[in-house]
Amino acid sequence: MDARAYLNEIAQDYVSITCNKKIVGGMPAIKGTRIQVSLILACLRDKMSIEEICEDYHLSSDNIKKAMEYAIAVLDRPFL
């Protein structure tokens, strides 16, 4: 399985995450936006609060939670 198929397979378990080639080149993103899961993680790394991320990017706290859950699932499942 290639990496794109792997990310798409996991995204199927998360209705709020999309991996569409026409949206940010197929990178995992919050559905209905061009906001990548990696951007959410970078904001958290940079010590932004969930409230700040929600305000700056017009997202819900549930969007942030689902992005984190998706990232955990990607890292937690074997890539084989």
C-alpha positions as CSV (number, residue, x, y, z in Angstrom):
1,M,0.0,0.0,0.0
2,D,1.4,3.4,-0.9
3,A,1.3,6.4,1.6
4,R,-1.6,8.1,0.0
5,A,-3.8,5.0,0.1
6,Y,-2.7,4.5,3.8
7,L,-3.8,8.1,4.7
8,N,-7.0,7.7,2.8
9,E,-7.8,4.4,4.5
10,I,-7.5,5.9,7.9
11,A,-9.4,9.1,6.9
12,Q,-12.4,6.9,6.1
13,D,-12.7,6.4,9.9
14,Y,-12.8,10.2,10.4
15,V,-15.7,11.9,8.6
16,S,-14.3,15.3,9.5
17,I,-11.0,14.6,7.7
18,T,-10.5,14.5,4.0
19,C,-7.6,13.4,1.7
20,N,-8.7,14.8,-1.6
21,K,-6.1,15.3,-4.3
22,K,-7.9,18.5,-5.4
23,I,-7.7,20.0,-1.9
24,V,-4.2,20.9,-0.7
25,G,-2.6,18.2,-2.9
26,G,-4.3,15.3,-1.0
27,M,-2.8,16.2,2.4
28,P,-5.1,15.3,5.3
29,A,-7.3,18.3,5.9
30,I,-10.4,19.4,7.9
31,K,-13.3,18.6,5.7
32,G,-14.9,21.7,4.1
33,T,-11.6,23.7,4.5
34,R,-8.1,23.8,3.2
35,I,-6.7,23.6,6.7
36,Q,-4.3,20.7,7.0
37,V,-4.1,18.4,10.0
38,S,-0.3,19.2,10.0
39,L,-1.1,22.9,10.4
40,I,-3.2,22.1,13.5
41,L,-0.3,20.0,14.9
42,A,2.1,22.8,14.2
43,C,-0.1,25.3,16.0
44,L,-0.2,23.0,19.0
45,R,3.6,22.5,18.9
46,D,3.9,26.3,18.9
47,K,1.9,26.4,22.1
48,M,-1.3,27.9,20.6
49,S,-4.3,27.0,22.7
50,I,-7.2,25.1,21.1
51,E,-9.3,28.3,21.6
52,E,-6.7,30.3,19.7
53,I,-6.6,27.8,16.8
54,C,-10.4,27.8,16.6
55,E,-10.5,31.6,16.6
56,D,-7.7,32.1,14.1
57,Y,-8.9,29.4,11.6
58,H,-12.6,29.5,12.2
59,L,-12.8,25.9,13.4
60,S,-14.6,24.1,16.2
61,S,-12.9,22.4,19.1
62,D,-14.3,19.2,17.7
63,N,-12.4,19.8,14.5
64,I,-9.2,20.1,16.5
65,K,-9.9,17.0,18.5
66,K,-10.7,15.0,15.3
67,A,-7.4,16.2,13.7
68,M,-5.4,15.1,16.7
69,E,-7.2,11.7,16.8
70,Y,-6.5,11.2,13.1
71,A,-2.8,12.0,13.6
72,I,-2.6,9.5,16.4
73,A,-4.3,6.9,14.3
74,V,-1.8,7.4,11.5
75,L,1.1,6.9,13.9
76,D,-0.5,4.1,15.8
77,R,-1.4,1.8,12.9
78,P,1.2,-0.3,11.2
79,F,2.1,0.8,7.6
80,L,2.2,-2.6,5.9
